[in-house]
């Protein structure tokens, strides 16, 4: 008996184990490589083994690569070859019993060497059962022959059309670096939304789309204006029974405050969040001690229709140092005729210095903050105490002005007369946080890395168009503004899409893919994928196959967990597509020490890594854009709503 064996750089160790076993059984082994862990192209070795089997030079073949998907696909292109993928011994038996596979494919990255040997033994010990299985196997061969006969005139053209590698290869590290050295330079002043640097960045992106020959999406402009309101707090007053509290000295308020005025609101002190369930707080200000459990307190108070939450703190100075920069900074929101309510609890919440509260505690047995806090510490405080002599009054002063941001859109119309009515959207945000304390924050990774990747993806798709092999579905390459201000640009697009959302197939979003995090200090060939399986199992499978076939990156799903405390699923622009029931993938490399700091510079970017992730995005988008049937939304998002 003769066996031909081969595989790529993922399989030398397993290949050696299997070869040793075969030779110990007196079987002649034809070695088709590779014997090195240096990167190689798996099709070269898969073709060699398959030719041995097809020509009867070998009785059967063994192919090994990371997932075994790629070598199986390659082997099955050969007439008379039936390649079967086996992840365990049980499947290996069925591959022989039911499918009469003559090439066994083993995923080296997902089985141990011992498991791989068990798979081989199980396969070799079985025989083809024939009968109904033979009829089915024969139908495979007939279908292949009929298909070949019908397509012979155009086989070569079809192969060229379906091969995305020449276009993916245009996504190059050097080009990414050249773009990023411009966009993440000091000249762009940190690209803050609504400021000059962001306008310059938008112009650079639009100029690049134009240089590629990509037409404006509406025939006239690459820009989608985003209407914004910029506001800044200039002051505020609060008082309890006429006793004034000084803003920033005596009191602060929680970010996201929407109300500007509260007048003579009754106050009730509660001992815990659970006490709110049995306390009438409607229209009242709920007073609590400290910030422990504050999220639950806010939710319960909001559910009880409370007017506000007032947190009494003995460490207001620490809170002040943390919160003052955020309270006094300029903020942005979308300019809507009818503002939408954002998800989550938005009840007005204030922090007050404990020393300023002594006049509040007039109820029996609670004459001061000190007495109340002691009762709390001993667990002897009642569930609730009405502060009958106290009422809360508040007013806020702020300035507002209208500003505009710009999403920048590169639109590539689909080549198929029917499928072109469906759209694939690829996004990254080009804005960053600007200048803070006179220091420019260049945002090379966040999200310069994603932005320049979109520029390279635009080039890759346009190269396919120029070759007459453009994507069948339409593709929108969109760099959005305002992500750092609350996903504003993508939210605006979702409210004002250039294409019906129901005809939008998927969104692939790229945000921070240029660095490594603490979990991967010595290996940058990884990417976190978030959301790929939340709405469409098919999208997840396409992503996995694209990676196994072309890029072989380590796909890390750590942050895809529903209970991920970082909540990254909600924190980038894909979320505004996902909440509209559009399948998404968020490509991400994790946070690092320069996140939102002046040190996020282009010299620290891993450009080869960024290029590889960009190629993975391209291969995934290529499949989405060219397969005959649109992917299905077959899952309900299982993330919690809050």
TAMONOR-V6447 format. One record per helix or strand of 3 or more residues. SS is the DSSP state (2 for helix, 1 for strand). FROM is the first residue (numbers start at 0). TO is the last residue. If there is no record, write none. Layout:
# TAMONOR-V6447
[[SS,FROM,TO] [SS,FROM,TO]]
This chain:
# TAMONOR-V6447
[[1,1,6] [2,11,23] [1,27,30] [2,41,53] [1,59,64] [2,68,74] [1,82,85] [2,88,96] [1,102,106] [2,112,124] [2,131,161] [2,164,167] [2,172,182] [2,185,190] [2,195,210] [1,222,239] [1,242,246] [1,250,252] [1,260,269] [2,273,277] [1,284,288] [2,293,302] [1,307,312] [2,315,327] [1,330,333] [1,348,352] [2,353,355] [2,357,359] [2,368,377] [1,383,411] [2,418,420] [1,422,428] [2,443,465] [1,473,479] [2,482,484] [2,487,494] [2,500,502] [1,503,509] [2,517,519] [1,525,529] [2,536,550] [1,553,555] [2,557,559] [2,567,569] [2,574,577] [1,582,587] [2,601,603] [2,606,625]]
